[in-house]
Structure formats: structure tokens, C-alpha cells
């Protein structure tokens, strides 16, 4: 069988990849990788960059070439057959990763290189790769005795399997629930675009009327605009109990035990490595030095925000009571009444600005912003094989005319695609014998699709999400580091990785940039001044409540991993309740099972690291303040950010890079000012 995963050109042949190709391709890649390790160690007399690190980089490429497209397809075109093939490979990958991480001969070779004269002749990026490798060997259990190593291997396998199970449960639970409506009166208050989308979804399933799902473009407008309180309650209940022991599918895809297993496994893995808990283990690769430093940072922000948030919530309750006589604001009322209050106070809604943000104008405008900041051109290439007709492919071209990077753009929500928005690596920039391999990114969102012959129209929130993910993409794609281990986002401390993404969001609020990314889909008219001013006035509407919500997630995640005790049961609920008592002004109903769908920490890379969003927001707000001082399209400042941050990848410590750009350590004032919270 000719296997497209093993016979690839530079880019994956997506339309040719079938589930039956997956396991044989990975088996072949792992066999080649094992052979490479063997021959490298046999032929290594004196470890050098060329004899040790280069072959190990080649080994990563062998596996990534097969696994990156498979892993991506599993997220964006999930099917039963693909899922089976994907799951069959996970134990093999976990085994290999542990085997490599616990290879003593390899570890000794890296240590020998680190302590040799040769090390001193390496460049900064190369030294960082060697240092990170030695650290990561230790974090893989290489220094454990044989029995503990075996235990580490078993735990790592189980960890991978449980994380995947968490995500599968969430995907299945999200797509299992649908609300079919045939009574038009239930749609009162909903924007025409939401109603049209629900009609289009119903037609796709050969149904009359309208169909709503728990995908964000369908769910959020109902919570924001539906006048029918029962409908809002029904959808909120389904959304807030996904993959849990509560709600309409109670127990069917329940993540309760999965979460407990994951926490237990992480805790035991951390203790095997000599850490007290997973929070400590997590900080071994981050900017923050100690758990206390993280807790102090989050608690300080919470204390500054809470009095303002309490005032915001009281205003909301008073408003709802005055307008409707509602004495108690339930969870399914908050977004609805907040939207009403926002519209009354600022006469603006997300729906009102949507016609000014059609997809092509926004995407072209985003590219124009990048051009003004960094002098780069972005052009579409329609000749590339993609996994779905909606996916587009682009190239980033430098001022010398050479292609510097490429990316896939997959913008719309659909069945069998996991929720949320993310950037992932397809190819990483690195030096090869043939020259420089350029980086390629996957940029994935879940926005509203085109409806009724109109282009896709984005809310301003969706525009901001696109800019955020593109910031991650630029970090990956604009790197000038040619060593894969610290190229792009590789090797970047996790609590600094959100700096370029949150930084990009700032341009979504600037008039000069808005003129590039807006244009009414019928007339081409830019976002009018009065609407823009209302948007700016409303920017910090309930921002303290939003800040506290993010701090609640961050504290819950960090404390859960810091305080986990295997002897106790039901810690997830207990810690979440404690954190809410301390910081939340809005208490959700008892049946709410937010944690059961918190994929960032149970299936993503954010365990004991969700605080990174706030930590990096301090960096990004302070970095942007330099543009506020010099002009938001000041090319000199843009060039400095490009050279100090984006091009450096993980080759230096984030604080060092930040100081190189800003001339000093970060200060919290800009974040508080942007959030409307006094310093």
C-alpha cells in the first residue's frame, strides 16, 4: 500500500489520508526513529552538535511529519474510524516518548556535550536547546531507578489516554445535544443572522423550523438575546453540564472520574520526580519561580478587581429588577440582561457591528496590519490540498520576495470539529542539509459561517479571537531561529507564550486599524465614528467581572494542582467552591459543571498554567504601551518587537527578551488601565 503519510511532499496530502494509513505510518516512523537513536549512540565518540543534536532533531521530524497532520485531522474532521486509529497510536507514542526521555546513554551524551569545550562555541539558541534537553531528561524520569522508571512509563501512558478520553467525552457531549424549534414565537429577540443560521442548520438535517446547538456561534446569541427565559435556561443547562453527571445527558459522557484520574496521575508523576505536587512540577519550565509568586499575583489582581466587580453586578441586578421585576438573577439571565444594559447605556450590541466585519475585509485588514507593522506581504495560494472546502491557504512573503512562512486558515464551526480556537504547528523552521525549512501553521477558529448568500459576518469578539490566534501564528512563523527545539513557540516558557497573541488583540480597538479591518458587506463603508465611539465606551463594560471570571479559572486550576490530595474525594468541586467564595461575584447554580468541560487544563497544555493568560497579559499590555507612546503603526517600534520577541522564539529567557524590547521589566499599570481598573 502506498501510504500518503510516508510519501509526503513538503505539505501533507490531506485529501489522500485515510484512517487505515495512520497506524502503519506511525509504526514505520517509530521504527526509523529507534534505528536512528541506536546508530547515533553507536557512532558517537565525542558528542557534538552535529553528531548528537542534529540526528535527534531529524528524529522529531520523522515522527511529526506523520503525526502532525493526523493529530490535526482528529481535531477538525473527527470520525469514528479516525478516532480509533488515532487512539491506537497514543500508547505507542507515549511509550516512545518515555523510552527516549529515559535513555541514559542519550542523557549522558547531552550532559557530556553541556560540559565540553564544544558547548562554549555553540550559539545562544544551540546552548538553550542543550540546556533544555538536560532539564527535560530529568523531567522524564531518567534519574529514577528501574522500578520507578517503569511506573513513570505506565503513568505517562495512562495520562495520555485519560486526557484524550476527556476531550472525546466533551466533543461527543457537545454534538449530541440539539434544540429543534418549530414555534417561531420562541425566537423572539434573536438577531436575524442567528435565526437564518439556525434555519440553515435545520435544512441541512432535513428538518422544518430552526436548529440550535451548543457550538458557540449558535449558543452565545441565544444567551445574549433570546427573550424566552425557558429557552435560555434549557440551553444554559445543557451547556453548563456538558460531559458530566448532570443535565440532559447526565452520566452519558461523564468526565467526573476522568478528571479525578488525571489529577491523581499528575500528582503521582510529580512526586516520582521529587516535586511536592503538579503545580511545582509545572513551574519547572515557566517564568514564574514559585507557587506562592503565582498565587500572590492572582490574589492581588482579584483584590483590586473585586470591589469594582461587586458594583458592576449590583448595577446589573438593579437594572433587571427595574426593567422586569426580576428579584433573583439566574445564571441564564446574566448575559441577556448584561446585553440589554450595554445596549441601553452605550446603544451598541455585537450584532450591530457584524455587518461591518465581513470575513474577507477582516482577513485582508489583518494582513494589512501585519504589513504596516512588519513590512510583510500575505497572499493566498489556491493550489494547496486542504481537508475541507472552507479551508484557505496563505503565504507570508518578506521584502526580498522570498516566502518566509505559510499557513492554513479554517474559520467556521462545523460538526466533528472540536470547539474553541487555536494555532498549531504543521512545520517548524529549521536548518536542513537542503537549506532553511520554512514554518507552516494551522490556524483554526469556530466562527459563524456564511448564511443566505451573504459572506460570513463576524462579531467584534470573533475579530479579536482571529487576531489573538494570528498573534500565536506570527510567533511560530516569523522566527529567525534555525534550531527546531527553540524555533517559533518551541522552548518558550508557557506563561510567556500568550504575549504575542494578546498583544495582537490591541489593534482591534484602534481607529487606524479598524479602518483597515472594517467595511460594510453591502456598501464597503468603514465602521462609522459613532459606532466606533460606542464600542470604545463599552469596551470596559463589566471588565472587572470578566477579570474575576478569568482569575477564578486561574486560581481554581493552580490550587487544584497545588493542593491535590489523593486521599480526598471530590476535590474538584471543593476547590472550585472555595475559590468562588473568595473571588466570584456571580455564583452559578449547583448543577453547573464548568470543570467537566475545562479542556485547557484537562486535555490541553495549561494544567497549573491557566494563570499564563493573565501573566502574559501584563507583558502584552505593557509591550503595547510602547506603541501607544510612539504610534500604533510606528515601523521602528514594529521592527523592534519583531526582532526582540517574534524572531527570537525560545532561544532566550522571556524576561531577557521583554527587557530588550521595553528597556525595563514589565509593569502592571498598562493592564489595569486597559481593563478600566485603577492602578
C-alpha positions as CSV (number, residue, x, y, z in Angstrom):
1,X,0.0,0.0,0.0
2,X,1.4,3.4,-0.9
3,X,1.0,5.4,2.3
4,X,0.5,9.2,1.7
5,X,1.7,9.9,5.3
6,X,5.0,8.3,4.4
7,X,5.3,9.7,0.9
8,X,4.7,13.4,1.6
9,X,6.0,16.4,-0.3
10,X,6.6,19.4,2.0
11,X,2.9,19.8,2.8
12,X,0.6,17.0,3.9
13,X,-1.7,15.4,1.2
14,X,-4.8,15.8,3.3
15,X,-7.4,14.6,0.7
16,X,-5.4,11.3,0.4
17,X,-5.0,10.5,4.1
18,X,-7.4,7.8,5.3
19,X,-7.7,6.2,8.8
20,X,-6.2,3.0,7.6
21,X,-2.9,4.8,6.8
22,X,-2.4,6.1,10.3
23,X,-1.1,3.2,12.3
24,X,1.2,1.7,9.7
25,X,2.7,5.1,9.0
26,X,3.4,5.8,12.7
27,X,4.8,2.3,13.2
28,X,7.2,2.9,10.3
29,X,8.2,6.3,11.6
30,X,8.8,5.0,15.2
31,X,10.9,2.1,13.8
32,X,13.1,4.5,11.8
33,X,13.4,6.7,14.9
34,X,14.5,3.8,17.1
35,X,17.1,2.8,14.5
36,X,18.4,6.4,14.4
37,X,18.8,6.5,18.2
38,X,20.8,3.3,18.0
39,X,23.1,4.3,15.2
40,X,23.6,7.7,16.7
41,X,24.7,6.2,20.1
42,X,26.9,3.6,18.4
43,X,28.8,6.1,16.3
44,X,29.1,8.8,18.9
45,X,32.7,9.0,20.1
46,X,32.6,12.6,21.3
47,X,29.2,14.2,21.4
48,X,29.0,17.4,19.3
49,X,26.1,19.4,17.9
50,X,26.4,17.6,14.6
51,X,26.8,14.1,15.9
52,X,24.1,14.3,18.7
53,X,21.6,17.1,18.4
54,X,21.2,17.2,14.6
55,X,20.1,13.5,14.5
56,X,17.8,13.9,17.4
57,X,16.1,16.8,15.6
58,X,15.8,14.6,12.5
59,X,14.1,12.0,14.7
60,X,11.5,14.6,15.8
61,X,10.8,15.5,12.2
62,X,10.2,11.8,11.2
63,X,7.5,11.5,13.8
64,X,6.0,15.0,13.4
65,X,5.7,14.6,9.7
66,X,3.3,11.6,10.3
67,X,1.7,12.7,13.5
68,X,1.1,16.4,13.0
69,X,-1.5,16.0,10.1
70,X,-3.1,13.0,11.8
71,X,-3.5,14.9,15.1
72,X,-4.8,17.9,13.3
73,X,-7.4,15.9,11.3
74,X,-8.5,14.3,14.5
75,X,-9.4,17.8,15.8
76,X,-11.0,19.2,12.7
77,X,-12.5,16.2,10.8
78,X,-13.2,13.8,13.6
79,X,-14.8,10.4,12.6
80,X,-15.2,7.1,14.4
81,X,-12.6,5.4,12.2
82,X,-10.1,8.2,12.5
83,X,-10.6,8.3,16.3
84,X,-10.0,4.5,16.6
85,X,-6.7,4.8,14.5
86,X,-5.6,7.9,16.5
87,X,-6.3,6.2,19.9
88,X,-4.5,3.0,18.8
89,X,-1.3,5.2,18.2
90,X,-1.3,7.1,21.5
91,X,0.2,4.3,23.7
92,X,2.9,3.8,21.1
93,X,3.8,7.5,21.1
94,X,3.7,7.6,24.9
95,X,6.0,4.5,25.1
96,X,8.5,6.0,22.6
97,X,8.5,9.4,24.4
98,X,9.2,7.8,27.8
99,X,11.8,5.4,26.3
100,X,13.6,8.4,24.7
101,X,13.3,10.6,27.8
102,X,14.7,7.8,30.0
103,X,17.5,6.8,27.7
104,X,20.6,7.1,30.0
105,X,23.1,6.9,27.2
106,X,21.4,9.8,25.4
107,X,21.2,11.8,28.7
108,X,24.9,11.2,29.4
109,X,25.7,12.3,25.8
110,X,23.8,15.6,26.3
111,X,25.5,16.2,29.7
112,X,28.9,15.5,28.2
113,X,28.2,18.0,25.4
114,X,26.9,20.5,28.0
115,X,30.2,20.2,30.0
116,X,32.6,20.2,27.0
117,X,34.6,22.9,25.3
118,X,32.4,22.5,22.2
119,X,29.4,23.8,24.3
120,X,31.1,27.2,24.6
121,X,31.4,27.5,20.8
122,X,27.7,27.0,20.3
123,X,25.4,30.0,19.6
124,X,22.8,31.1,22.1
125,X,20.0,29.1,20.6
126,X,22.0,25.9,20.4
127,X,23.1,26.2,24.1
128,X,19.4,26.7,25.0
129,X,18.5,23.5,23.2
130,X,21.2,21.5,25.0
131,X,20.2,23.0,28.4
132,X,16.5,22.4,27.8
133,X,17.3,18.8,26.8
134,X,19.2,18.0,30.0
135,X,16.3,19.5,32.0
136,X,13.7,17.6,30.1
137,X,15.6,14.3,30.5
138,X,15.3,14.8,34.3
139,X,11.6,15.7,34.0
140,X,11.2,12.4,32.0
141,X,12.5,10.4,34.9
142,X,15.9,9.5,33.6
143,X,17.5,9.6,37.0
144,X,14.9,7.3,38.6
145,X,15.7,3.6,39.5
146,X,14.4,0.9,37.2
147,X,11.1,0.2,39.2
148,X,10.2,3.9,39.3
149,X,11.0,4.3,35.6
150,X,8.6,1.6,34.8
151,X,6.0,3.2,37.0
152,X,6.6,6.6,35.3
153,X,6.1,5.0,31.9
154,X,2.8,3.4,32.9
155,X,1.6,6.6,34.4
156,X,2.5,8.6,31.3
157,X,0.6,6.2,29.1
158,X,-2.5,6.4,31.3
159,X,-2.2,10.2,31.4
160,X,-2.3,10.4,27.6
161,X,-5.2,8.1,27.4
162,X,-7.3,9.9,30.0
163,X,-6.6,13.3,28.5
164,X,-7.8,12.1,25.1
165,X,-10.9,10.5,26.8
166,X,-11.7,13.9,28.4
167,X,-11.7,15.6,25.0
168,X,-13.7,12.9,23.3
169,X,-16.3,13.0,26.0
170,X,-16.5,16.7,25.6
171,X,-16.8,16.6,21.8
172,X,-19.4,13.9,21.9
173,X,-21.5,15.6,24.6
174,X,-21.3,18.9,22.7
175,X,-22.5,17.5,19.4
176,X,-25.1,15.2,20.9
177,X,-27.3,18.0,22.1
178,X,-29.6,19.9,19.7
179,X,-32.6,22.0,20.1
180,X,-35.1,21.8,17.3
181,X,-37.7,24.6,17.3
182,X,-40.8,24.8,15.1
183,X,-42.6,27.5,17.1
184,X,-41.4,30.9,15.8
185,X,-42.5,32.8,18.9
186,X,-39.6,31.1,20.8
187,X,-37.2,33.0,18.6
188,X,-38.3,36.5,19.9
189,X,-35.3,38.8,20.5
190,X,-32.8,36.7,18.4
191,X,-30.9,38.6,15.7
192,X,-31.9,37.8,12.1
193,X,-28.4,36.4,11.4
194,X,-28.8,33.9,14.2
195,X,-32.3,32.8,13.1
196,X,-31.0,32.4,9.5
197,X,-28.1,30.3,10.6
198,X,-30.5,28.1,12.7
199,X,-32.7,27.7,9.7
200,X,-29.8,26.7,7.5
201,X,-28.7,24.1,10.1
202,X,-32.2,22.7,10.2
203,X,-32.4,22.4,6.4
204,X,-29.1,20.5,6.4
205,X,-30.7,17.9,8.6
206,X,-33.9,17.9,6.5
207,X,-35.9,19.5,9.3
208,X,-38.5,22.2,9.3
209,X,-38.0,25.2,11.5
210,X,-34.8,26.0,13.3
211,X,-32.0,24.0,14.9
212,X,-29.7,25.2,17.7
213,X,-26.6,23.5,19.0
214,X,-24.0,24.1,21.8
215,X,-21.4,25.4,19.3
216,X,-20.5,28.9,20.3
217,X,-21.9,30.8,17.3
218,X,-25.3,29.1,18.0
219,X,-25.2,29.1,21.8
220,X,-24.0,32.6,22.6
221,X,-26.6,34.6,20.7
222,X,-29.4,32.7,22.5
223,X,-27.9,33.5,25.9
224,X,-27.4,37.2,24.8
225,X,-30.7,37.9,23.0
226,X,-33.4,35.3,23.4
227,X,-36.4,36.9,25.2
228,X,-37.7,33.4,26.1
229,X,-36.3,32.7,29.5
230,X,-37.1,29.0,29.4
231,X,-35.2,28.6,26.2
232,X,-32.2,30.3,27.7
233,X,-32.4,28.1,30.8
234,X,-32.6,25.0,28.7
235,X,-29.6,25.9,26.6
236,X,-27.6,27.1,29.6
237,X,-28.3,23.9,31.5
238,X,-27.2,21.8,28.5
239,X,-24.0,23.9,28.1
240,X,-23.1,24.1,31.7
241,X,-23.5,20.3,32.3
242,X,-21.6,19.0,29.2
243,X,-19.8,15.7,29.8
244,X,-20.9,15.5,33.4
245,X,-23.2,13.7,35.9
246,X,-25.9,16.4,35.5
247,X,-28.1,17.8,32.8
248,X,-29.9,16.3,29.8
249,X,-27.3,13.7,29.1
250,X,-26.4,13.1,32.8
251,X,-23.8,10.3,33.1
252,X,-23.5,9.5,29.4
253,X,-20.2,11.1,28.7
254,X,-19.3,11.9,32.3
255,X,-15.8,13.4,32.9
256,X,-16.0,13.2,36.7
257,X,-13.8,10.1,37.1
258,X,-11.6,11.1,34.2
259,X,-10.7,14.3,35.9
260,X,-10.0,12.5,39.2
261,X,-7.8,10.0,37.3
262,X,-5.9,12.8,35.5
263,X,-5.2,14.7,38.8
264,X,-4.1,11.5,40.5
265,X,-1.8,10.6,37.7
266,X,-0.3,14.1,37.5
267,X,0.2,14.1,41.3
268,X,2.0,10.8,41.3
269,X,4.2,11.7,38.3
270,X,5.2,14.9,40.0
271,X,6.1,13.1,43.3
272,X,8.1,10.4,41.4
273,X,10.2,13.3,40.1
274,X,10.7,14.7,43.6
275,X,8.2,17.6,43.4
276,X,5.6,18.0,46.1
277,X,2.7,18.4,43.6
278,X,2.0,19.0,39.9
279,X,2.0,22.8,40.4
280,X,5.6,22.7,41.4
281,X,6.4,20.4,38.5
282,X,4.6,22.7,36.1
283,X,6.7,25.7,37.1
284,X,10.0,23.9,36.3
285,X,9.5,25.2,32.7
286,X,7.9,28.5,33.3
287,X,8.8,32.2,34.0
288,X,7.2,32.2,37.5
289,X,9.6,30.9,40.1
290,X,7.4,29.6,42.9
291,X,3.7,28.6,43.5
292,X,3.5,31.5,46.1
293,X,4.5,34.0,43.4
294,X,1.7,32.8,41.2
295,X,-0.9,32.8,44.0
296,X,0.2,36.3,45.1
297,X,-0.1,37.6,41.5
298,X,-3.6,36.2,41.1
299,X,-4.8,37.2,44.5
300,X,-3.5,40.8,44.1
301,X,-5.4,41.2,40.8
302,X,-8.5,39.7,42.4
303,X,-8.4,42.1,45.3
304,X,-8.0,45.1,43.0
305,X,-10.9,43.9,40.8
306,X,-13.5,42.6,43.3
307,X,-14.9,45.8,44.7
308,X,-15.5,47.2,41.2
309,X,-17.0,43.8,40.1
310,X,-19.4,43.8,43.0
311,X,-20.5,47.3,42.0
312,X,-21.0,46.1,38.4
313,X,-23.0,43.1,39.4
314,X,-25.2,45.2,41.7
315,X,-25.9,47.6,38.8
316,X,-26.9,44.7,36.7
317,X,-29.3,43.2,39.3
318,X,-30.9,46.6,39.9
319,X,-31.3,47.1,36.2
320,X,-33.0,43.7,35.6
321,X,-35.3,44.3,38.6
322,X,-36.3,47.8,37.4
323,X,-37.0,46.6,33.9
324,X,-38.7,43.3,34.6
325,X,-39.3,42.9,38.3
326,X,-36.8,40.1,38.4
327,X,-35.7,39.6,42.0
328,X,-33.1,36.9,41.6
329,X,-30.8,37.0,38.5
330,X,-30.2,33.3,37.5
331,X,-27.1,32.2,35.5
332,X,-29.1,32.1,32.3
333,X,-30.3,35.7,32.8
334,X,-26.9,37.4,33.3
335,X,-25.6,37.5,29.7
336,X,-29.1,38.5,28.5
337,X,-29.6,41.4,30.9
338,X,-25.9,42.5,30.5
339,X,-26.5,42.8,26.8
340,X,-29.7,44.9,27.5
341,X,-27.8,47.1,29.9
342,X,-24.9,47.5,27.4
343,X,-27.3,48.5,24.7
344,X,-29.2,51.0,26.8
345,X,-26.0,52.5,28.2
346,X,-23.9,52.6,25.0
347,X,-26.6,51.9,22.4
348,X,-24.4,49.1,20.8
349,X,-24.5,45.4,20.5
350,X,-22.2,42.8,19.0
351,X,-24.9,42.2,16.3
352,X,-25.0,45.8,15.3
353,X,-21.3,45.8,14.3
354,X,-21.4,42.4,12.5
355,X,-22.3,43.8,9.0
356,X,-19.1,45.9,9.2
357,X,-16.9,42.9,9.7
358,X,-17.3,40.6,6.7
359,X,-14.8,37.8,6.6
360,X,-12.7,38.9,3.6
361,X,-12.4,42.5,4.8
362,X,-11.3,41.4,8.2
363,X,-8.8,38.9,6.9
364,X,-7.4,41.3,4.4
365,X,-7.3,44.0,7.0
366,X,-5.5,41.7,9.4
367,X,-2.9,41.2,6.7
368,X,-2.6,44.9,6.1
369,X,-2.0,45.5,9.9
370,X,0.9,42.9,9.7
371,X,2.2,44.7,6.6
372,X,2.3,48.1,8.3
373,X,3.9,46.7,11.4
374,X,6.5,44.4,9.9
375,X,6.6,45.1,6.2
376,X,5.4,41.6,5.2
377,X,3.0,40.7,2.4
378,X,0.5,37.9,2.7
379,X,-1.0,36.2,-0.4
380,X,-3.4,33.3,-1.0
381,X,-2.3,30.1,-2.7
382,X,-5.3,28.1,-4.0
383,X,-3.3,25.2,-5.4
384,X,-2.8,23.5,-2.0
385,X,-4.5,20.3,-0.9
386,X,-6.8,21.0,2.2
387,X,-9.0,18.9,4.4
388,X,-12.3,20.8,3.9
389,X,-13.6,23.1,1.1
390,X,-13.8,26.1,3.6
391,X,-10.1,25.9,4.4
392,X,-7.8,28.5,2.8
393,X,-4.0,28.6,2.4
394,X,-1.7,31.6,2.5
395,X,2.0,32.5,2.2
396,X,3.9,35.2,4.1
397,X,6.4,37.0,1.8
398,X,9.4,39.0,3.0
399,X,10.5,42.3,1.4
400,X,13.1,40.3,-0.6
401,X,10.2,38.4,-2.3
402,X,11.0,35.1,-0.7
403,X,8.3,33.0,1.0
404,X,9.0,33.2,4.7
405,X,6.2,31.1,6.1
406,X,2.8,29.5,5.2
407,X,-0.5,28.8,7.0
408,X,-3.9,27.1,6.7
409,X,-6.9,29.1,7.8
410,X,-10.0,27.1,8.9
411,X,-12.6,29.6,10.3
412,X,-16.1,28.1,10.7
413,X,-17.7,25.9,13.3
414,X,-19.0,22.5,12.0
415,X,-19.9,19.1,13.1
416,X,-16.9,16.8,14.0
417,X,-14.7,19.7,14.7
418,X,-13.6,20.5,18.3
419,X,-14.7,23.8,19.7
420,X,-12.6,26.8,20.5
421,X,-9.8,28.5,18.5
422,X,-6.1,27.5,18.3
423,X,-2.9,27.7,16.5
424,X,-0.8,24.6,15.9
425,X,2.4,23.7,14.1
426,X,2.4,21.9,10.8
427,X,6.1,22.5,10.1
428,X,8.8,24.2,12.2
429,X,11.6,26.5,10.9
430,X,14.9,24.7,11.0
431,X,18.2,24.3,9.2
432,X,18.3,21.3,6.9
433,X,21.0,20.0,4.6
434,X,18.9,21.4,1.7
435,X,18.7,24.9,3.4
436,X,16.1,26.5,5.7
437,X,12.8,24.7,6.1
438,X,10.1,27.4,6.4
439,X,7.5,27.2,9.2
440,X,3.9,26.3,8.4
441,X,0.9,26.9,10.8
442,X,-2.6,25.6,11.3
443,X,-5.0,28.5,12.4
444,X,-8.3,27.2,13.5
445,X,-11.4,29.0,14.7
446,X,-15.1,28.2,15.2
447,X,-16.9,31.3,13.8
448,X,-20.4,31.7,12.2
449,X,-20.4,30.5,8.6
450,X,-21.8,32.4,5.5
451,X,-25.7,32.4,5.6
452,X,-28.3,33.2,2.9
453,X,-25.8,34.1,0.3
454,X,-24.1,36.7,2.5
455,X,-20.4,36.5,3.4
456,X,-19.5,35.3,6.9
457,X,-20.1,38.3,9.2
458,X,-18.0,38.4,12.4
459,X,-18.8,39.8,15.8
460,X,-16.0,42.1,17.2
461,X,-15.3,39.3,19.7
462,X,-14.6,36.9,16.8
463,X,-12.4,39.5,15.1
464,X,-10.4,39.8,18.4
465,X,-10.1,36.0,18.6
466,X,-8.8,35.9,15.0
467,X,-6.2,38.5,15.9
468,X,-5.3,36.5,19.0
469,X,-4.7,33.3,17.1
470,X,-2.8,35.1,14.4
471,X,-0.5,36.5,17.1
472,X,0.4,32.9,18.0
473,X,0.8,32.2,14.3
474,X,3.2,35.1,13.9
475,X,5.3,33.9,16.8
476,X,5.6,30.5,15.2
477,X,6.0,31.8,11.6
478,X,8.3,34.8,11.9
479,X,11.0,33.2,14.0
480,X,14.6,33.6,12.6
481,X,15.9,30.8,14.8
482,X,17.0,27.8,12.7
483,X,17.2,25.2,15.5
484,X,13.9,23.4,15.9
485,X,14.0,23.0,19.6
486,X,13.7,26.7,20.3
487,X,12.3,27.9,16.9
488,X,9.0,29.8,17.0
489,X,6.9,28.8,20.1
490,X,9.2,25.9,20.9
491,X,11.0,26.2,24.1
492,X,9.1,29.4,25.1
493,X,8.1,29.4,28.8
494,X,4.4,28.6,28.8
495,X,3.5,31.7,30.9
496,X,5.1,33.9,28.2
497,X,3.6,32.1,25.2
498,X,0.4,34.2,25.2
499,X,2.4,37.5,24.9
500,X,2.3,37.8,21.1
501,X,-1.3,36.6,20.9
502,X,-2.7,39.0,23.4
503,X,-0.5,41.8,22.1
504,X,-2.2,41.5,18.6
505,X,-5.6,41.9,20.1
506,X,-4.9,45.6,20.8
507,X,-5.1,46.6,17.2
508,X,-8.8,45.5,17.1
509,X,-9.6,48.6,19.2
510,X,-7.6,51.3,17.4
511,X,-9.3,53.6,14.9
512,X,-6.5,53.4,12.4
513,X,-6.6,49.6,12.4
514,X,-10.4,49.4,12.5
515,X,-10.4,51.4,9.2
516,X,-8.3,48.5,7.7
517,X,-10.4,45.6,9.0
518,X,-14.0,47.0,8.7
519,X,-16.2,47.6,5.6
520,X,-20.0,47.1,5.4
521,X,-20.6,43.9,3.4
522,X,-23.1,45.8,1.2
523,X,-21.6,49.3,0.9
524,X,-18.0,48.9,1.9
525,X,-18.5,51.8,4.4
526,X,-16.0,51.7,7.3
527,X,-17.3,51.3,10.9
528,X,-18.9,54.7,11.5
529,X,-17.4,57.1,14.1
530,X,-20.5,57.0,16.3
531,X,-20.5,53.1,16.4
532,X,-16.7,53.1,16.9
533,X,-17.0,55.5,19.8
534,X,-19.8,53.4,21.4
535,X,-17.6,50.3,21.0
536,X,-14.7,52.0,22.8
537,X,-17.0,53.4,25.5
538,X,-18.4,49.9,26.0
539,X,-15.0,48.2,25.9
540,X,-14.7,48.0,29.7
541,X,-18.3,47.3,30.4
542,X,-18.2,44.7,33.2
543,X,-14.5,44.3,32.7
544,X,-13.9,43.7,36.4
545,X,-16.5,40.9,36.3
546,X,-14.7,39.5,33.3
547,X,-11.3,39.8,35.1
548,X,-12.6,38.0,38.1
549,X,-14.0,35.2,36.0
550,X,-10.6,34.6,34.4
551,X,-9.0,34.8,37.9
552,X,-11.5,32.3,39.2
553,X,-10.4,29.8,36.4
554,X,-6.7,30.5,37.1
555,X,-6.9,30.1,40.8
556,X,-9.1,27.0,40.6
557,X,-6.6,25.4,38.2
558,X,-3.5,26.3,40.2
559,X,-4.9,25.5,43.6
560,X,-6.4,22.2,42.4
561,X,-2.9,21.1,41.3
562,X,-1.1,22.6,44.3
563,X,-3.4,21.2,47.0
564,X,-4.4,17.9,45.4
565,X,-4.5,15.1,48.0
566,X,-5.1,11.5,46.6
567,X,-6.7,10.5,49.9
568,X,-9.6,13.0,49.5
569,X,-12.6,12.7,47.2
570,X,-14.5,15.3,45.3
571,X,-11.7,17.9,45.4
572,X,-12.6,19.4,42.1
573,X,-15.9,20.6,43.5
574,X,-14.5,21.6,46.8
575,X,-11.6,23.7,45.5
576,X,-13.9,25.4,42.9
577,X,-16.4,26.2,45.6
578,X,-13.6,27.7,47.9
579,X,-12.2,29.8,45.0
580,X,-15.7,31.1,44.1
581,X,-16.4,32.0,47.7
582,X,-13.2,34.1,47.7
583,X,-13.3,35.8,44.3
584,X,-16.6,35.3,42.4
585,X,-19.4,37.8,42.5
586,X,-21.6,35.6,40.3
587,X,-22.4,32.2,41.9
588,X,-23.5,29.6,39.3
589,X,-26.3,27.1,40.1
590,X,-25.4,23.9,42.0
591,X,-25.8,21.8,38.8
592,X,-23.1,23.8,37.0
593,X,-20.3,21.5,36.0
594,X,-17.9,24.0,34.4
595,X,-14.8,21.9,35.3
596,X,-16.1,18.9,33.2
597,X,-15.5,20.9,30.0
598,X,-12.4,22.8,31.1
599,X,-10.3,21.2,28.3
600,X,-7.5,23.8,28.7
601,X,-6.3,22.1,31.9
602,X,-7.6,18.5,31.5
603,X,-6.8,17.9,27.8
604,X,-4.6,20.9,26.8
605,X,-1.2,22.1,27.9
606,X,-2.5,24.5,30.6
607,X,-2.5,22.4,33.8
608,X,-1.3,24.6,36.6
609,X,-0.7,27.1,33.9
610,X,-4.0,28.8,33.1
611,X,-2.7,31.8,35.1
612,X,-0.4,32.3,32.0
613,X,-3.2,34.3,30.3
614,X,-3.2,36.9,33.0
615,X,0.6,36.7,33.5
616,X,1.2,37.3,29.8
617,X,-1.5,40.0,29.6
618,X,0.7,42.1,31.9
619,X,3.5,41.6,29.4
620,X,1.4,42.3,26.3
621,X,-0.4,45.4,27.7
622,X,3.0,46.8,28.7
623,X,4.6,45.9,25.3
624,X,1.7,47.6,23.5
625,X,2.1,50.8,25.6
626,X,5.3,51.4,23.7
627,X,3.2,51.6,20.5
628,X,0.8,53.9,22.3
629,X,3.7,56.2,23.1
630,X,5.3,56.1,19.5
631,X,2.2,55.5,17.3
632,X,0.4,52.2,16.7
633,X,1.8,51.7,13.3
634,X,5.3,53.1,14.1
635,X,7.6,50.9,11.9
636,X,10.6,51.4,14.1
637,X,8.7,50.1,17.1
638,X,7.2,47.3,15.0
639,X,10.7,46.3,13.8
640,X,11.9,46.3,17.4
641,X,9.1,44.0,18.5
642,X,9.7,41.7,15.5
643,X,13.4,41.5,16.3
644,X,13.3,41.3,20.1
645,X,10.3,39.0,20.6
646,X,8.8,37.3,17.4
647,X,12.1,36.4,15.7
648,X,13.8,35.1,18.9
649,X,11.5,32.1,19.6
650,X,12.5,30.3,22.7
651,X,16.2,31.0,22.3
652,X,16.4,33.3,25.3
653,X,14.6,33.7,28.6
654,X,11.3,35.7,28.1
655,X,12.2,38.3,30.7
656,X,15.5,39.0,28.8
657,X,13.6,39.4,25.5
658,X,11.0,41.6,27.1
659,X,13.7,43.9,28.6
660,X,15.4,44.0,25.2
661,X,12.2,45.4,23.7
662,X,10.9,47.6,26.5
663,X,14.1,48.7,28.1
664,X,12.9,47.6,31.6
665,X,10.9,44.9,33.4
666,X,7.1,44.7,32.9
667,X,4.8,46.9,34.9
668,X,1.1,46.1,35.7
669,X,-0.2,49.6,35.2
670,X,-1.0,49.2,31.5
671,X,-3.1,46.1,32.1
672,X,-5.1,47.9,34.8
673,X,-5.6,51.0,32.6
674,X,-6.7,48.9,29.6
675,X,-9.1,47.0,31.8
676,X,-10.6,50.2,33.4
677,X,-9.4,49.1,36.8
678,X,-7.4,51.9,38.6
679,X,-3.8,51.1,39.4
